[in-house]
Amino acid sequence: MPEIILHHYETSPFSEKVRKLLGVKGLAWRAVDQPIIMPKPDLVPLTGGYRRIPVMQVGADIYCDTQVIAAEIERRYPDPPTVRGADWAVNLWADRTWFSVSVAVIFGETGVDKDFADDREKMTGRPFDVNAMKAALPFMRPQWRAYASWMEDGLARGDFLGGTTPSLADVAVWMNVWWTASAAGQAGEELMAGLPRLAAWRQRMDAIGYGRRSEMAPGDAVQLAARETPADPLPSDDHEMTSLRPGDPVVVQADDYGRDPIEGVLVALTRDRITLARQAGELGVINVHFPRVGYVLAKRQ
Ligand SMILES: N[C@@H](CCC(=O)N[C@@H](CS)C(=O)NCC(=O)O)C(=O)O
């Protein structure tokens, strides 16, 4: 199997979700450190415009968004299985609903520097208003704690939310718990006070570790993509509901933030995944994969 390369940065909560999933799977992987703010000169040439973190690379295949990253890890390495029951729905709730409360709580507590705020304003098209986050803390902290108490309830009958072994739901929830505890410190711990099952689960999740990680220089990852050719695309859905078909020139955009458009030719459209082929100049052909949930796909005129 070709190497898994994770473009990430240490403090990134979405990266932590994937790092922990790689730990659950017990995999070897390469870590490429990317900047926290734009520009990202060793990332955007691979993705064709997508700037969010993390991005997974396997040869000349690039996976944008933790949803499709988790799906691809599960597809390539099905043992131990981590996707159960309504895990995909829990994953989306943890990514969007709980995460937005974590953002408000963490940055309301800690503040941010001006370069970070300016970058995130450009990315979202909205003010990054730390004063508003501070003012909202009395409302947001109880929201966060209520989510944590759902997890306390969910752990009543098993060591993990997924049962006796960890699942995607566990790593999706871990993202918020880990980030809040590591970024907000004592203020984060207060949100989880008096939740003993959650505390024990945190220790279990921590003990899983992160698989076998080794570093890779960003330039080496780009050169690797240039040397490789993309894997055969997955079969498209026979019941595709749109008029889009492989071979169509298309553009993909996130529907929430970081909406930079990515252009290419559609090579696969499954029920839950979009794959584009991009002519990436000196890098040759790169296939870029996105989830369908949370992304807008349209034909280019
Ligand atoms: N839906 C995306 C969200 C990713 C995301 O928001 N990542 C944050 C970092 S944890 C980000 O990209 N922030 C802007 C940046 O790092 O440039 C996913 O699941 O991967």
The ligand as an ORCA input file, in Angstrom:
! r2SCAN-3c Opt
* xyz 0 1
  N     -15.080     20.342      7.016
  C     -13.629     20.438      7.074
  C     -13.241     21.528      8.068
  C     -11.748     21.694      8.217
  C     -11.362     22.946      8.968
  O     -12.173     23.844      9.247
  N     -10.100     23.018      9.333
  C      -9.559     24.205      9.945
  C      -8.323     23.854     10.774
  S      -8.664     22.725     12.073
  C      -9.067     25.124      8.867
  O      -8.857     24.673      7.762
  N      -8.866     26.384      9.180
  C      -8.270     27.263      8.228
  C      -6.832     26.935      7.993
  O      -6.238     26.160      8.741
  O      -6.279     27.472      7.043
  C     -13.061     19.080      7.445
  O     -13.785     18.241      8.002
  O     -11.890     18.816      7.132
*
